[in-house]
Amino acid sequence: MPKDSTLLRQCQERLNYEFRDISLLEAALTHASSADLRRDSNERLEFLGDAVLDLVICQDLYERLPNALEGDLTKIKSAVVSRRICARVAEKLRLPEALTLGQGMDSGDHLPRSLAAAVLESIIAAIYLDGGLEPVRDFILTQMEEEIHKAARSDHQYNFKSQLQQHAQRRLRATPVYELLDEKGPDHAKCFEIAVTIGKQQFPGAWGPNKKEAEQKAAWLALHKLGTVSGEFPEPDADNENTAM
């Protein structure tokens, strides 16, 4: 059943993209519960959109973080393309409101987040098929820039252990080893001093309220001595308390 032209126009305005083939947008906004034939729903578009989203985010992270290890890139990508984040972007664009559902299914705020995420992936595929890679890249990076930045900052910028491991293995042909030098304080509020050794060189020890943070600081001190970072140790903000190991 053709969608209301006003709804389609408003949707395109929110997407900041005008379709040449409006049937692609209609298909992207058609849930399987409302389609006469399942192949006419947005499920096939969702399949394609998932792959396009992965490609765009992977290339962006590859170029954005030239010193990140493959494992770090994988973790960041997984965070950015998660169902939770895709649903959040879809809701920001009010895509669930435009989704055509079958009888008996709730709409709007009552929709499962998985459906909201799926409709975003369907829209991504529709834009890709309608305009090619560059328009869909612009759309994805514009809509997800904040999430990409947040994930990259949390999982890479403060992961000095990962940066040190990469530097040590590539430049020094050795693997960093972390050693607990000292601990002090009562059991409920201990502090730990940890130092890192690379080959025969031990770097200055660093104190932290837990072993995880002490290791990150020790890794930063080693990177500082090796000349790969400068300035002061950047304390993570509230959004980055769960620094990667």
Phi and psi in degrees as a GROMACS rama.xvg file:
@    title "Ramachandran Plot"
@    xaxis  label "Phi"
@    yaxis  label "Psi"
@TYPE xy
-59.2604  142.594  PRO-2
-83.9129  159.117  LYS-3
-61.1295  130.288  ASP-4
-64.8031  -33.3125  SER-5
-65.1008  -43.0638  THR-6
-60.6272  -43.0802  LEU-7
-66.1061  -39.3162  LEU-8
-65.1091  -44.2171  ARG-9
-64.1217  -37.4954  GLN-10
-64.1445  -43.5514  CYS-11
-63.6688  -36.1137  GLN-12
-64.1181  -41.124  GLU-13
-68.8178  -34.5217  ARG-14
-75.9208  -18.7842  LEU-15
58.0536  40.6922  ASN-16
-148.209  131.079  TYR-17
-105.964  122.219  GLU-18
-77.9943  136.978  PHE-19
-78.855  -38.7279  ARG-20
-109.125  94.6244  ASP-21
-65.9827  -18.9401  ILE-22
-65.6437  -26.4939  SER-23
-67.2271  -40.9741  LEU-24
-66.218  -41.7006  LEU-25
-60.0331  -42.7667  GLU-26
-65.1948  -39.6145  ALA-27
-63.6904  -25.8824  ALA-28
-100.977  17.1242  LEU-29
-112.406  110.365  THR-30
-76.8641  152.387  HIS-31
-58.3284  -28.6959  ALA-32
-68.2312  -16.9069  SER-33
-110.509  -2.06972  SER-34
-90.9445  140.957  ALA-35
-63.974  -40.5837  ASP-36
-122.188  137.322  LEU-37
-59.0645  -33.6002  ARG-38
-68.5768  -14.1039  ARG-39
-89.5444  -0.924984  ASP-40
-85.8753  -172.869  SER-41
-88.7207  8.97736  ASN-42
-66.3681  -42.08  GLU-43
-66.1039  -38.4983  ARG-44
-64.8654  -38.6666  LEU-45
-60.0046  -42.3457  GLU-46
-58.0612  -47.2152  PHE-47
-70.2394  -42.371  LEU-48
-61.4833  -34.7671  GLY-49
-60.4905  -43.2215  ASP-50
-69.1859  -40.2767  ALA-51
-64.9285  -42.5695  VAL-52
-60.2515  -45.3527  LEU-53
-58.6422  -45.9127  ASP-54
-60.286  -48.7652  LEU-55
-64.3287  -45.0617  VAL-56
-67.6764  -41.0607  ILE-57
-61.3436  -45.2377  CYS-58
-64.3483  -41.2303  GLN-59
-62.7736  -44.6887  ASP-60
-66.4585  -38.7844  LEU-61
-58.0984  -41.8498  TYR-62
-82.1824  -32.8835  GLU-63
-73.9564  -34.5667  ARG-64
-123.316  73.8709  LEU-65
-65.2418  -18.1934  PRO-66
-102.925  2.14253  ASN-67
-77.1618  141.442  ALA-68
-74.1503  160.582  LEU-69
-56.6311  -40.4856  GLU-70
-63.2822  -39.3267  GLY-71
-66.3331  -43.4502  ASP-72
-60.8403  -39.7175  LEU-73
-63.8257  -43.6669  THR-74
-64.1696  -43.1313  LYS-75
-65.7472  -44.6093  ILE-76
-60.147  -43.1118  LYS-77
-61.5835  -37.7331  SER-78
-66.9364  -41.8301  ALA-79
-69.1347  -40.681  VAL-80
-94.6351  13.3885  VAL-81
-62.4724  156.929  SER-82
-57.886  -37.4289  ARG-83
-62.4057  -45.8016  ARG-84
-70.5096  -42.9253  ILE-85
-60.9789  -39.6944  CYS-86
-64.3389  -39.6914  ALA-87
-62.949  -43.4916  ARG-88
-65.3896  -42.1157  VAL-89
-60.6724  -41.8978  ALA-90
-68.1834  -35.8626  GLU-91
-62.0851  -35.6388  LYS-92
-85.7999  -1.73013  LEU-93
59.5916  35.3763  ARG-94
-68.5342  -38.8011  LEU-95
-57.8035  -30.1926  PRO-96
-65.5052  -28.2406  GLU-97
-92.8364  -4.19439  ALA-98
-75.7191  129.483  LEU-99
-85.8583  122.113  THR-100
-117.302  157.051  LEU-101
-76.8932  169.143  GLY-102
-61.2026  141.941  GLN-103
91.0159  -6.86009  GLY-104
-100.634  137.009  MET-105
-72.1196  159.926  ASP-106
-127.687  176.168  SER-107
65.0125  -130.38  GLY-108
-66.7426  -16.0675  ASP-109
-88.2156  -4.35905  HIS-110
-69.8599  139.127  LEU-111
-59.8912  146.497  PRO-112
-64.6838  -25.5786  ARG-113
-63.0293  -34.7631  SER-114
-70.4036  -37.0118  LEU-115
-63.8362  -42.6619  ALA-116
-63.7934  -40.7692  ALA-117
-64.1772  -38.7291  ALA-118
-69.6739  -32.1758  VAL-119
-62.9717  -45.6689  LEU-120
-62.2901  -35.7367  GLU-121
-66.1329  -40.7829  SER-122
-63.4438  -41.0463  ILE-123
-59.0115  -45.8792  ILE-124
-63.8409  -40.1622  ALA-125
-62.8458  -43.0913  ALA-126
-65.2624  -40.9116  ILE-127
-60.6863  -46.5756  TYR-128
-68.5697  -32.4088  LEU-129
-79.4664  -39.4575  ASP-130
-124.776  -11.6017  GLY-131
99.5088  -172.268  GLY-132
-71.3779  -40.9353  LEU-133
-63.2624  -47.2296  GLU-134
-61.1296  -39.6776  PRO-135
-72.7652  -32.814  VAL-136
-61.8232  -45.841  ARG-137
-59.4223  -43.6538  ASP-138
-61.6928  -50.1909  PHE-139
-63.0229  -48.5805  ILE-140
-68.8843  -31.9908  LEU-141
-67.8015  -46.6713  THR-142
-75.0698  -25.166  GLN-143
-114.865  8.35024  MET-144
-55.702  -45.4247  GLU-145
-61.2999  -42.3654  GLU-146
-69.367  -38.5754  GLU-147
-62.8843  -47.1209  ILE-148
-61.3603  -44.0892  HIS-149
-63.9678  -44.9693  LYS-150
-67.5383  -41.3961  ALA-151
-66.4332  -40.1304  ALA-152
-65.2977  -43.1123  ARG-153
-70.9668  -45.3252  SER-154
-92.7776  -13.3006  ASP-155
-123.244  -49.0429  HIS-156
-57.3027  -39.5207  GLN-157
-97.6366  6.09081  TYR-158
-93.5593  73.2058  ASN-159
-70.8825  -25.5338  PHE-160
-60.9687  -43.8102  LYS-161
-66.1062  -42.5332  SER-162
-63.4806  -40.9514  GLN-163
-67.4327  -40.3091  LEU-164
-60.9023  -43.2349  GLN-165
-62.3406  -46.4432  GLN-166
-63.5997  -45.1954  HIS-167
-64.7895  -42.1865  ALA-168
-71.9291  -35.244  GLN-169
-82.0224  -40.4762  ARG-170
-99.1648  -33.5172  ARG-171
-109.023  -5.57508  LEU-172
54.6191  42.3232  ARG-173
-148.18  163.317  ALA-174
-111.64  130.86  THR-175
-62.5415  140.847  PRO-176
-122.467  129.757  VAL-177
-102.155  134.237  TYR-178
-127.629  131.207  GLU-179
-77.3518  116.221  LEU-180
-91.4348  -37.1485  LEU-181
-163.255  160.875  ASP-182
-148.607  150.507  GLU-183
-150.812  164.401  LYS-184
98.5868  165.229  GLY-185
-66.9933  164.564  PRO-186
-57.4874  -34.2846  ASP-187
-83.3519  -6.85088  HIS-188
-148.285  51.1461  ALA-189
-75.1065  151.997  LYS-190
-120.859  149.921  CYS-191
-128.127  140.608  PHE-192
-110.861  124.694  GLU-193
-130.927  140.176  ILE-194
-123.785  154.425  ALA-195
-113.083  140.736  VAL-196
-120.385  134.605  THR-197
-123.734  113.488  ILE-198
64.9847  -120.882  GLY-199
-99.9268  0.341335  LYS-200
-100.709  121.721  GLN-201
-102.002  133.285  GLN-202
-95.8731  165.609  PHE-203
-57.7416  147.018  PRO-204
-76.658  158.764  GLY-205
-135.529  140.964  ALA-206
-96.404  146.477  TRP-207
-153.34  158.47  GLY-208
-71.3177  -10.603  PRO-209
-151.975  165.516  ASN-210
-64.6453  -34.4142  LYS-211
-60.3775  -48.8366  LYS-212
-71.2166  -36.4313  GLU-213
-62.2147  -39.5693  ALA-214
-66.1267  -40.4885  GLU-215
-62.4758  -41.9501  GLN-216
-68.0212  -38.8649  LYS-217
-63.5267  -40.5949  ALA-218
-64.0226  -40.5356  ALA-219
-63.1652  -41.8496  TRP-220
-61.4499  -39.9442  LEU-221
-65.2064  -44.556  ALA-222
-61.148  -37.6953  LEU-223
-64.4326  -44.6425  HIS-224
-63.8833  -32.9177  LYS-225
-82.129  -6.204  LEU-226
82.9745  16.6881  GLY-227
-96.7595  -14.4345  THR-228
-132.971  161.333  VAL-229
-142.387  174.282  SER-230
80.6426  -150.987  GLY-231
-101.656  155.892  GLU-232
-61.4825  122.521  PHE-233
-79.8505  113.816  PRO-234
-71.665  130.023  GLU-235
-60.8334  145.108  PRO-236
-84.0885  -176.341  ASP-237
-60.4627  -30.744  ALA-238
-77.9916  -8.79952  ASP-239
-121.199  29.435  ASN-240
-69.727  -26.9435  GLU-241
-93.2048  60.4725  ASN-242
-60.4507  139.478  THR-243
-66.7637  149.744  ALA-244
